[in-house]
């Protein structure tokens, strides 16, 4: 149903995130969500800028780990990061971001459902695309920045935590809005009275028509009389069914008694024939 799809969409995009405001009709909600996304992308771009390989730039974070002593012909890599650190880094990133990637994909799939209006499908598509894109970009930036500056396993984890903290910015803004005006947030994210899709209106109209038909049937005296007759016949049928079941039980009991009587008669005949043969043989002719 439409209500189930609406709840599914909100659960997918996050009911505790400003991304959920994209699913509503409020321009202010859209503005808050887009400002939050813009802030996240801006912060992530700072890390991209800091990881660029531009040796002439002073405002870069790139760490050159290769050392070439003047008294030796060979250079040495002083970085202490290993495959274990990268595995732990990958686990941390996947555990934090994979859920949002899947949720964004679900919203994109939901936007293809034709039972919704074009505006609702556009909101689902925009929410899913933005959630997926920002999450994928954060994952890329985390790897790029660690690749550029991390020289130990602990730095891999610390850098990842700092960048992933940016991905929680939407939840922080949502909590601020909920503190300021929670009623407004619930109103624009969970519309209950105003239907935002054509399918909802048609479903409501069909439901009203069905209810009116039921009401007219209940108010019609002829229909009420027929309803009472049907109820009377139904009760009589139930009574008849009960009588038939009792008769069946009685017949079964009578059959058992007849079977026992036949066994007794057979036994009596056997005893009578045996006694007759006995006396016939003992008593002389």
N, C-alpha and C positions, 0 to 999 in steps of 0.2 A: 504494500500500500504506500501511498504518498507519505503518510506520517512515519512509517518505518524507514523509507528512503531518507527522509529529512533527518531522522535520528541517526541513521547509519552514516550520513555525510558528516554530521557534526561530530560523531564519535571518531570518524576517520581523520578529520582535519584537526581535532583536538578541542574538547569542550572547555579546556582551561587555557586557551591560547587566543591571542588576538587574530590569528588566522581564521578562527571561527566567525569573526565579524564579516568576512568576505561573503559568507553564505546568506547574510541578511540583506535587507533593502535600504538600510540607512547609509546615506552618503557620509555621515560622520564616522560610522563604523568602518566603512571602506577607507576613509582617510587615515584613521588610527592604524589600521592593519597595514596600509601601504607605507606609512611613515616608519612603522616598526621594521618592515622588510627592508626599506631603504637604509635604515641605520645598521641593520645586520650586514648588508652587502658592503656598505661603506667601511665598516670595521674590518671585514674580511679582506677588502682590497688593500688596506694598510699592511696586512701580513704578506699579501702578494708582492706589494712594492718592496717590503723589507727583505724578501727572499730573492730579488732579482740579482743576476750576476752582472753588476755594473761596478767595476773596481774604481771608476772615477767618481762615483757618487759617495758622499759621506754619510748619507742617511739610509744606509742599508744595514741589515743584520747578518749578512752572509759571513760565515766563519770559514776561513781557509785553513783546513786542518793539516795540510802537507807542509812539513818543515824541511828545509834544505840547508844543512850546516855548511859553512864556508870551508871547513877542513875536510869535508867528505864529498864524494862524487854522487852518492845516492841520497834520494829524498825519502822521508819517512812520514807515514800517515799517523797522526797523533790521536785520531778519533777512537773512542773506546766503545762506540755503539756496536751491537752485535745482532744476530738474527733473533735472539731471544727478546731483545728490546723491541724490535719491529713486530714480532708476533704479538707481544703484549699490547703494543700500540694499536695494532689492527683489531684486536679483541675489544679494546676500549672504544674505538671509533665505531665499530659495527654495533656494539651493544647500545651505543647512544644514538646513532643515526639511522640504523636499518629500519626501525619502526616507522620513522617519518617518510622514508623512501617508499615503503610498502603502502602507507596510508595515502600518499600522494598518487600512487598508481591506482589505488582503489577509487579515488575520486575521479580520476581521468576516465576510468572504465564506466563509472556511474554517469558521467556527463554524456555518454553515448546512448543512454536509455531514452527512447523516443516518447515515453509516456509523460515526460516532463515538458514544460514550456521551454522555449528557446532561451529566455532570460535565466531560468533556473539552471538549465544545462550550461549556460555561459558562466554562471557563478561557480558551479561545480568544477568546470574546466579551469577557470582562473585560480580557484583555491588549490586544486590538485597540482596544476603546473607550477605555481609559485612555491608551494611546499616542497615539491620534488626538486625544483631547480635550486632553491636556496640550500637545501640539505645536501645535494650533490656537490654544489660549489664549496660548501663548508668542508666536506670530505676531501675534496681536491686540495683546498688551501692547507688543511692540516697536514697532508702528506707533503706538499710542496715546501712548506715552511720548515718542517722537520728535516726534510732532505737537505735544506740549505744551511741550517744552523746547528742542528742537534749533533753533539759529539759524544754523547753517552746515553745509556739506556734510561737513566733517570730524566734526562732532558727530553727524551722522546715522550715520556709520559706527561711531564709538566707542560710542555708546549701544547700537547693535545688537549689537556684539561683546560688550559687558558682559552684556546680557540673554540672548543666545544661549549664553553661557558657563554659565548656569544649566541649560540643556538637557543639558549634558554631565555633570551631577551624578550621574546613574545609572551612567554608565560609570566615574566615579571611585570610587564606592562598590563597584562590582563588582570593580575592581582591588584595593581594600583587602581584600575578602572572599577573593579568590583568593590573596592573600599569606598570609592567616591560615589558610585551610583549603581548598585547591583540590580535594581529593578529595571533600569534602562537596558542593561546588558542582557538580562533574561528576555526582555521584550523583543529585542532585535535579533537574537540568536535562536529563540524558540517561539516563533509566531504560532499562536493557538487559535485566534479568531479569524484573522485575515488569511485567506488562502493565496499562495503565491504561484500556483500553477493551475493551468486549465483543467487538468485531470482532477484536482481536488474539488473544483467547482462542480464539475459534472457528477462526481461521486456524491457530493452533498445534495445536488438537485435530485439525483436518483433516490437517495435515501429519504428525502422529504416526500417525494412522490409515493414511495412505498408506504411511508407512515400515513399519508393522507388516505391511501386506499384501505389500509387496515382500519383506520378510524371510521371511514364511511361504512365499511362492512360491519363494524361493531355497532354503529348507530342504527343500521337498517333493521326494522322489526322482523321482517321476513327472514332475514339472515340470522337474527337472534333465535327465532323459532326453529330454524333448521339446525342451528348449533345445539339447541337443547335436545332436539330429536336425535341428533348424532350422538350426543353424550348419553342419552337414555339407551339407545341401541348398543352403544359400547359397553355400558354397565350390564345390560342384559346378556350380551355376548360373553362377558367375563363370567357372569353367573352360570351360564350354560356350559362354558368351558370347565368350570369347577365341578359341576354335576357329572359331566362326562368323565372327568378324571376319577371321581369317586366310583362311578359305575365300573370303569376299567379295573380299579383296584379290587372291587367286589367280585368281578368275574374271575380275576386271577386267583383270589382266595378260594372261590368256589371250586375252581379247577383243581387246586391243590387238595381240597377236602375230598373231591370225587376220586382223585388218584389214590388217596389213602384208603377210601372205602373199597375200591377195587382190589387193592392189595389184601385187605382184611378178608374179603369174600373169597379170593383165590386161596388164601391160607386155610379158611374154613373148609372149602371144597377138598383141599388136599388132605386135611385131617379126617374128613368124613369118608373119603375113599379108602384111606389107610385103615380106619377102624373096621369098615365093611370087609375088606380083604382079610383082616386078622380073624374076625369072627367066622368068616366063611371057611377059613382053613382049619380053625380049631374045632368048631362044632361039627360032629359027624353027621353025615347025611342020613 
